[in-house]
Amino acid sequence: MVHTDLGHGQVLIDGQFVSQKVSQVVQAMAEYDPRISVAWVPPGERVPGVAAFKIIYTPDDGNEPYVMFHVKDESEFDERQLARIIANDSSKRGGASISDFEAYEKALMRVKHQEWLDRLEEAGEIAKAVLASNKDTYKVNENLTIKEGIPFNYNDIDYHNGLKRL
């Protein structure tokens, strides 16, 4: 599976557009349990009434992979799906059963971590491009310009009172 971040919340996976949120949830699932994978049917190939996603589990014992559950479409594919997996895992493993809220909280933390990793990767790519450039001023996008190594984010400037308070 080839992932290419196109910005504006879109990711290109194997030549098809998918929301960045879906990509982050898939990565969080794989980080949670590498035996879990996601099969996806691109919008142009979907049959009405058939789910767009299959959450697949591949056992370590050599048995055939099986579908854990289906997800209807991108609007339903968020941290709630990982929360389902976490909630079911806690009861299966013989440990203390956790509430749906706790499972959702754990899933949300994992997805937020993936979002942070994506931002960190983007910042690294920007820094690499700036350092490779021979320019004194480097415009990253319409809101961020780097002048002589100092970043200026025009969204954080209040032209009447200086910098915005956080």
N, C-alpha and C positions, 0 to 999 in steps of 0.2 A: 504494500500500500504506500503510495507516494503522497506526502503531505506538502502543500505549498501554500503559505499564508499570503493572501492577496490583499489584506487590509480590509477595512470597512466591515469587519465581522464575517468575512467569507474565507473559506479554505478550499483549496482544490485537492481532491482526493481521487487519485486514479482518473484524472480528466473530468471529474464532475464537481460542481459546487456544492459545498455543505457549510452550514453555519459553523462559526468558530466555537460556539457553545457546544454543539454536538461533538466536535473534535475533542474538546477539553473533557467532556464527560467520558468519551471512549478511552482517552488516555488515562483518566482517573480510574476507570474500571480495570484497565490492564495493569495499572500500578497496584491496585487493591489485590487482584488475583490474576496472575499471568495466564491462567487456564481459561479465563473468560475472554471471548472475542465477540465482535459485532459484525453481522452480515447486513449489508445495506442494499436496497434496491433503488437505483436512481429514479428521479421523478418521471422521466420519459419512458421508463420500462415497467412502471407499476400497473398492476391490474386492479381495478376498483374492488374494494372490499378486502384486499390483501395488505397486511402490515408492511410498513417500509423497513422495519428493523427486526432482526432476530438476535437475541442475546444467547450465545452458544457457550456451552461448558465442555471442555475437553478433559476427561478424567486422566489422572496419572497412571492408572492401572491398565492402560491399553484398551479399555472399552471404547466403543464408538462415541464420538461427540454427540451431544443432544441439545435441543433447544430448551432453554430455561423458561423464556417467555418472549412475547412479541411486543413491539411498540408501534402504535398506529402510524405516527408521522413525526416530523421534526419538532412540532409544537409540544409534543408530549415527551420528547427525549431530552431530559434534563437530570438534575441531581436526584430527583425522585426515583429514577430507575436504579441508580447505584444504592440508594437508601433501601430499596426492596431487597437487593442482594445482601447488603450488610445485615438487615433485620433477619432474613432467613438464615444466614450463616451463623449468627449468634445462637439461634435456637438449635441448629443442627450440630454444632460443635460441642454441645453439652455444657457450655458455659452459662453464665447468667443471661437470661433473656433481656434484651434491651427494648425500650419502647420505640414506637415509630418515630417519635420526636428525636430521640437520641440517635437513631439510625440516620435520620435526615440531617441532623447536625454534623455527624461524622462525614456523610457524603458531601455536604456543602463545603466542609473544610477541605476535603480532597479536591473538589472541583476548583475552589478558590486557589488552592496551591498550584493547580495546572495553569490557571489564569496568570498567576504571578510568574511562573516559569516562562510562559509565553512572552510576557512583558520584559522579563529579564533577557531572554534571547533576542528580542527586538532591540533592546538597548545596546546589547553587545554588537549586533550587526550595524547599528548606527555609529557606535564608537569606532568600529573597524573602518567603516567608510570614511568617517571624518579624519581619522589618523592617516589613511591612505591618500587623502586629498591634499593637494598643495595649496589650497585656498585659505585665506584668512577668515572668510565668512562662508558658512555652509548652511544652506537652507534645507532642513529635514522635511518639513511640510509647511503649510500656511500658518501654523501656530508656533512652530519651533525653529529658531535660527541659532546657530552657534557662531559667535564672533570671537576670534582669537582664543578659542578654547572655553569660552564662557557661554553656557546655554541661556537663551532668552525665550521664555514661553509667554506669548502675547495674551493667552487666556488669563494669566494671573496678574495682569496689570489693570489697575483702576486708574484711568487717566486723570481723575480729579484728586485722588487721595494717595497716589503711589501704589504700592503693592497691596493686593487683597489680603485680608486677614483670614487665616485658616481656622 
